[in-house]
Amino acid sequence: MQSLRSRYGSVSFRQKIAKEEMDRIRLKAREKMDEVNHVFKQLPDKLILVLRNLNQIRSTIRDHGNLIDRHTIMARSAILGARKYETPQRLIKDRIYARLELFMFDLILFKDRTERWFKFKFLKFLVIFGYMSKETEKLVEQFQ
């Protein structure tokens, strides 16, 4: 039986919850798991393959220390893939539009990063001159 941890030690479910309540919890959990399984069975096979591959990629990146920004890479790939057709030859117009959209995406990311950098430096400036507390600075640094 799974146990709960508290400040005062370990307390088992059986000591705190009545049998009827435990049966009701188990029944609800089974119902929810049946719903989840039903939803997963309705997913297309290709989508499940994509989800599994994404999990594998995340795992590999985590093992190597999160050295890359996977969200940016996936977004860039999606932008280029949105203009891709089933035929091997892409029209010149589509290539130009894809590159223009990719440039706009990179420009927006650059603007966002620059804006966050200036805000962070401004907050550090406020801490240096005593307009903001050191505790707030530590909170800000966590989000840097």
Buried (B, 14 or more C-beta within 10 A) or exposed (E): EEEEEEEEEEEEEEEEBEEEEBEEEEEEEEEEEEEEEEEEEEEEEEEEEEEEEEEEEEEEBEEEEEEEEEEEEEBBEEBBEEBEEEEEEEEEEBEEBBEEBBEEBEEEBEEEEEEEEEEBEEBBEBBEEEEBEEEEBEEBEEEE
